[in-house]
Amino acid sequence: MACTRCSQTLPAGSMAEASRFNGDLLCPRCAERERAHPDYPGKDARRAGSAPAVLYRTTCKAEELVIAIRHLAASMVTRDRSQAFAFPDGSEAALPPNGHPRVLAYASSPPRAR
């Protein structure tokens, strides 16, 4: 099976997601792009019609940024009025309200040989 938008063949055993705009079968990346669109109808809503034409084009930098932030937000916690991000490798970063971003904890993997 292939994604309706990008024509990428979906790996065996992977699930295609139906577009909330028009029912297109989407690969995970195209589904992320759809959720980032400002007119996305929402988790439980479906809209009959066509998907915005921009979703059939190549991903732009603004979309990439929004998708990256959405992934980060999934691991976000609040500490001391800072937004902190915890990652699967054990590392953590903070974005203080009026300061510079900083690393709170580095990955728990052993250091690289030099």
C-alpha positions in Angstrom: 0.0 0.0 0.0 1.3 3.5 -0.8 0.6 6.9 0.8 -1.9 8.9 -1.3 0.0 12.1 -0.8 3.7 11.3 -1.2 3.4 7.9 -2.8 5.8 6.3 -0.3 5.3 2.6 0.1 4.3 1.8 3.6 6.4 -0.9 5.3 4.7 -4.2 5.9 2.8 -4.2 9.1 2.6 -0.4 9.4 -0.7 1.3 9.7 -1.9 4.0 7.3 -3.9 6.8 8.8 -7.0 8.2 7.1 -6.9 12.0 6.4 -9.3 14.1 8.5 -9.7 16.3 5.4 -10.7 13.8 2.8 -10.0 10.2 3.8 -6.7 9.9 1.9 -4.5 7.0 3.2 -1.4 8.7 4.8 2.0 7.5 5.9 3.1 8.7 9.3 5.1 11.7 7.9 2.1 13.0 5.9 -0.2 12.5 8.9 2.2 14.7 10.9 2.1 17.3 8.2 -1.7 17.2 8.2 -1.9 17.6 12.0 0.4 20.7 11.7 -1.8 22.4 9.2 -3.7 25.4 10.6 -7.1 24.2 9.3 -6.7 20.7 10.7 -10.2 19.6 11.7 -9.2 17.9 15.0 -8.8 14.5 16.4 -12.4 13.4 16.3 -13.7 15.5 13.5 -13.9 14.6 9.8 -14.4 17.1 7.0 -15.7 16.1 3.7 -14.0 17.7 0.8 -10.4 18.1 -0.3 -7.2 18.4 1.5 -5.3 21.7 1.2 -3.1 21.6 -1.9 0.0 22.6 0.1 -0.2 19.1 1.8 0.6 17.5 -1.6 3.8 19.6 -2.0 7.3 19.1 -0.6 7.6 19.9 3.1 8.7 23.5 3.8 11.0 24.6 6.7 8.1 26.0 8.7 6.3 22.7 8.7 9.5 20.9 9.7 9.9 23.3 12.6 6.3 22.9 13.8 6.6 19.1 13.5 9.8 19.1 15.5 8.3 21.3 18.2 5.3 19.0 18.4 7.6 16.1 19.0 9.4 18.0 21.7 6.2 19.1 23.3 5.3 15.5 23.8 8.2 15.1 26.2 7.9 18.6 27.9 7.6 19.1 31.6 7.6 22.4 33.6 10.3 23.0 36.2 10.9 26.3 38.0 8.9 28.2 35.3 11.2 26.8 32.6 10.0 24.5 29.9 12.1 21.3 30.2 12.4 18.5 27.7 13.2 14.9 28.6 14.4 12.6 25.9 14.5 8.8 25.6 18.4 8.8 25.8 18.2 10.3 29.3 19.2 13.8 28.2 17.2 16.9 29.3 17.2 20.5 28.1 15.5 23.6 29.5 14.1 26.8 27.9 13.9 29.4 30.7 11.3 32.1 30.2 13.9 34.9 29.9 17.2 33.1 29.5 19.3 31.0 27.2 18.5 27.4 26.4 20.7 25.0 28.4 21.4 21.3 28.8 20.2 19.9 32.1 21.4 16.4 31.7 23.4 14.7 29.0 22.6 11.3 27.4 23.2 8.4 29.6 25.3 6.6 27.0 29.0 6.1 27.6 31.3 8.9 26.2 32.7 8.5 22.6 36.3 7.5 22.2 38.5 10.3 20.9 
